[in-house]
Amino acid sequence: MFARQIAKLLLASAMLVAFAGAAIAQVPRGMGPLTLDQQRLAQNGDNSSRRIEEATFALQSKNYGVAAGLLEDALRHDPKNAHANFLMGVAKMGLEKWSDAKKYLEIAVKKAPKDPDPKSRLAVTLIKLGDIDGAMAQRNELAKMSEKCKGACRNAQWIASGLSMIDSALPPKPAS
């Protein structure tokens, strides 16, 4: 029993070290350490939280197929989980399965409307699908969040990063 607790602490420490690297600004906000709800589920023996954690590591390694498989299992347990849907959307983006990505990202946006990361990922996916109007609607939502935040809220970095991600994915405007 004591050995398991030490192993969990060592794993948590390794996770913190892994997330503290210089590239942390490039790691999507939803791919950070587990939320309190996810930790609580994990402590209660819920395998879906473990699958989500494993999928996060797979995504960081760009193992999109592995991540998608793990997330399918987690989503069978809780199909409305915003975090799992977001991560599945990211995995499907990595696999260039844009229609599938859209489905999962729409759920994540609906379930976590104040989280800027799913909005930006959904906008990029919509651009890939040719739905520029839909992408601009997501961009406008992020712009409203940015205006309200004025660079001082905890999500300011993620909002700015999302706007930049969308802008760089938009096709060039035709010359007049």
C-alpha positions in Angstrom: 0.0 0.0 0.0 2.8 2.4 1.0 4.8 1.5 -2.1 1.8 2.4 -4.3 1.5 5.8 -2.7 5.2 6.4 -3.3 4.9 5.3 -6.9 2.0 7.7 -7.4 4.0 10.5 -5.9 7.0 9.7 -8.1 4.7 9.6 -11.2 3.2 13.0 -10.2 6.7 14.4 -9.7 7.8 13.1 -13.1 4.7 14.7 -14.7 5.5 18.1 -13.1 9.1 17.9 -14.4 7.8 16.9 -17.9 5.4 19.8 -18.0 7.9 22.4 -16.8 10.0 22.3 -20.0 10.6 25.3 -22.2 8.1 24.1 -24.7 5.2 24.4 -22.2 3.8 27.4 -24.1 3.2 25.1 -27.0 1.3 22.5 -25.0 -2.4 23.1 -25.2 -4.0 24.2 -22.0 -6.2 21.1 -21.9 -3.2 18.8 -22.0 -1.7 20.0 -18.6 -1.9 18.2 -15.3 -5.2 16.5 -14.3 -8.0 18.6 -13.0 -9.3 18.1 -9.4 -12.3 16.2 -10.8 -10.0 13.9 -12.8 -7.8 13.3 -9.7 -10.8 12.5 -7.6 -12.0 10.0 -10.2 -8.5 8.4 -10.4 -8.4 8.1 -6.6 -11.7 6.3 -6.8 -10.3 3.7 -9.1 -11.8 5.2 -12.3 -9.9 3.8 -15.3 -11.1 6.6 -17.6 -9.0 9.1 -15.8 -6.0 6.9 -16.2 -6.8 6.5 -19.9 -7.1 10.3 -20.3 -3.7 10.8 -18.6 -2.1 8.2 -20.9 -3.7 9.8 -23.9 -2.3 13.2 -22.9 1.2 11.7 -22.9 0.5 10.0 -26.3 -0.6 13.4 -27.7 2.5 15.1 -26.5 4.5 12.4 -28.3 2.3 12.9 -31.4 1.0 9.3 -31.2 -2.4 10.4 -32.3 -3.7 6.9 -33.1 -2.7 5.6 -29.6 -4.3 8.7 -28.0 -7.6 8.1 -30.0 -7.8 4.5 -28.9 -7.3 5.4 -25.2 -9.8 8.2 -25.5 -12.4 6.0 -27.1 -12.3 3.9 -24.0 -12.6 6.9 -21.7 -15.5 8.3 -23.7 -17.4 5.0 -23.5 -17.4 5.6 -19.8 -18.3 9.3 -19.9 -19.3 10.5 -23.4 -19.9 14.1 -22.2 -16.5 14.6 -20.6 -15.4 18.0 -22.0 -11.7 17.3 -21.4 -11.8 13.8 -23.1 -13.8 15.2 -26.0 -11.2 18.0 -26.4 -8.3 15.6 -26.4 -10.1 13.3 -28.8 -10.7 16.3 -31.1 -6.9 17.1 -31.0 -6.1 13.5 -31.7 -8.5 13.5 -34.7 -6.9 16.7 -35.9 -3.5 15.0 -35.7 -4.9 12.2 -37.8 -6.4 14.7 -40.2 -9.8 13.3 -39.6 -11.4 16.8 -39.7 -15.1 15.8 -39.6 -14.5 13.5 -36.6 -12.4 16.3 -34.9 -15.3 18.7 -35.4 -17.8 16.4 -33.6 -15.6 16.1 -30.5 -14.5 19.7 -30.4 -18.1 20.9 -30.6 -19.0 18.8 -27.5 -15.9 20.3 -25.7 -16.9 23.8 -26.6 -20.5 23.2 -25.5 -19.5 21.6 -22.2 -16.7 24.1 -21.4 -17.8 27.4 -23.1 -15.3 29.5 -21.1 -12.3 27.5 -22.2 -10.5 29.1 -25.2 -8.5 26.1 -26.3 -11.5 24.0 -27.7 -12.8 27.1 -29.5 -9.5 27.7 -31.3 -9.1 24.1 -32.2 -12.7 24.0 -33.5 -12.0 27.1 -35.6 -8.9 25.6 -37.2 -10.9 22.4 -37.9 -13.7 24.4 -39.5 -11.1 26.1 -41.7 -9.8 22.7 -42.8 -13.4 21.7 -43.6 -13.9 25.0 -45.6 -16.4 26.5 -43.1 -14.7 30.0 -42.8 -17.9 31.6 -41.4 -18.1 29.0 -38.6 -14.4 29.5 -37.9 -14.9 33.3 -37.8 -17.7 32.8 -35.3 -15.3 30.9 -33.0 -12.7 33.6 -33.6 -15.2 36.3 -32.7 -16.0 34.4 -29.4 -12.3 34.4 -28.6 -12.0 38.1 -29.5 -14.9 38.9 -27.0 -13.1 36.8 -24.4 -9.9 38.8 -25.0 -11.6 42.1 -24.9 -13.3 41.2 -21.6 -10.0 39.8 -20.2 -7.8 42.7 -21.4 -4.7 40.4 -21.0 -5.2 40.2 -17.2 -7.1 37.0 -16.7 -5.7 33.5 -16.2 -6.7 32.5 -19.8 -5.1 35.5 -21.4 -2.2 33.6 -22.9 -4.4 30.8 -24.2 -6.9 33.3 -25.7 -4.0 35.2 -27.5 -2.5 31.8 -28.6 -5.9 30.7 -30.0 -6.4 33.9 -31.9 -3.0 33.6 -33.4 -3.6 29.9 -34.3 -6.8 30.8 -36.1 -5.3 33.7 -37.9 -2.4 31.6 -39.2 -4.8 28.9 -40.4 -7.0 31.2 -42.4 -6.5 31.2 -46.1 -4.9 34.4 -47.6 -7.4 37.0 -48.6 -7.6 37.5 -52.4 -5.8 40.7 -53.7 -8.2 43.5 -54.5 
